[in-house]
Amino acid sequence: MSQTIGEIRMGQTIGRREFMGKVAIAAAFPLFLGEGSGLAQTKRKIVPTAPPVQASSTIRIADKYNIPMFTREEFKHRWQTLQQGMESKSIECLLARDSYNLRYVSGACGFDSWGCTAILPQRGNPSLIMPHDLMFGYAHEILPISSDEILTTASRDSTGLLAKKLKDMGLERALIGVDDRSIQAQLQKELPDARFIDASDILLSCTRIKSKEELAYCRKSLENAENAILAMYKATKPGVTAREILGALIGAQVAAGSDPDMGPLYNIARWPDPRPSGQPYPYVIGGSEQKLQKGDFINIEYYPTYCGYMSFVSVPIFLGKPPADFLRVFELNEGVLRISSELLRPGHTQKDIDDKVAEYLSAELKEHIVNSVDGDGRPSLIDYKNMTPHSDKLLKQVLPGEVIAIAPLSFWDRGPNHLVSDTYLTTAGVPERLNKLPVEILVV
């Protein structure tokens, strides 16, 4: 029914325009995991409906709900690692409000994390401030934080309760680390003698290196994503609508236990049809009634998550034999992946890898390719998607124990696109490839 790139490769030439049109800014992703005073401020204690769940050999703590979660021992490891980082900067307390940091520190995620703040003292266990009662009972049963340390207020405005908790902990004059400067602005009036410092770097350094449990979820996230792509491929045939293949993709993902948090970016067109408004993908919610036909090309990049850990998968699908110029673009992408993976080891930086890729492309395309880097140190030829809970943070240097997706940037017509990707676990030497699918074109 189908054939792969190994059966149809052609040694064609291609100009720079088909592969690169301009310098792109790379982005890094993870794989994923109120204010005011005088308000009604309460400390809620709820009698457990079941005995507290103890850490076990599984990676669940929410047995009652059968929700994938990390063990309490994993959270203790995270707290201790963060506390060591805090000690190095003499930070006495860390406040986490960023949704990804909040999940990493407390386990709170989704709707019940809205507006919450986690308090992690330099010594001791975290507290969680919730600005509403709506999810309190659920949070009490599912989160690894003691029920006595999940506090809520009768209003969305929780700054007063947060300030009171810090005062009760004797931290009104402390050096407090924050991951959101708005917390500082809100608390400064309540705690005029407190000092604040940006602690985002501490959180990033702790989330970069994966624990055994985190790595298990990274692998599961990628496995589910690849199986969802295969389900989409199986549903692809002439006459089928875009909505049907999208449903196959997301249905397989959700059935496997993952969340399609960001949803897929996908495009169905004739290669290399131009895209409107200079965008690499059309913005379509819920798919469309567009019917597939022979000669169509499906370009997809997918970012689902499992227990908060994102995977990134990009696989091209063709209805019929791909044209020669596309095969050449794909061949160049394979070369970029090969060079990148060879250099993805400690001692190298992203710029080192990108410079080598520029040399490779310059030789292949017979014209000089420049690796331009902006002020933030973002390389221009590849997306390095670090599977941490930080979508806007880049790794300056490769460290062992990271999970990193490499996605070459290809340019045709009006926008950058990802045709392929590979995910690796970095080690002290050769990185381990985590993908199970080969890098290939799926042909119907």
JONOR-V47266 format. One record per helix or strand of 3 or more residues. SS is the DSSP state (H for helix, E for strand). FROM is the first residue (numbers start at 0). LEN is the number of residues. If there is no record, write none. Layout:
ss=SS from=FROM len=LEN
ss=SS from=FROM len=LEN
//
This chain:
ss=H from=4 len=4
ss=H from=15 len=4
ss=H from=71 len=17
ss=E from=92 len=4
ss=H from=98 len=8
ss=H from=109 len=4
ss=E from=116 len=5
ss=E from=126 len=4
ss=H from=135 len=7
ss=H from=146 len=3
ss=E from=149 len=4
ss=H from=158 len=10
ss=E from=174 len=4
ss=H from=180 len=7
ss=E from=194 len=4
ss=H from=199 len=9
ss=H from=211 len=24
ss=H from=241 len=14
ss=E from=264 len=6
ss=H from=275 len=3
ss=E from=295 len=7
ss=H from=323 len=20
ss=H from=349 len=16
ss=E from=381 len=5
ss=E from=402 len=6
ss=E from=409 len=3
ss=E from=414 len=3
ss=E from=421 len=4
//
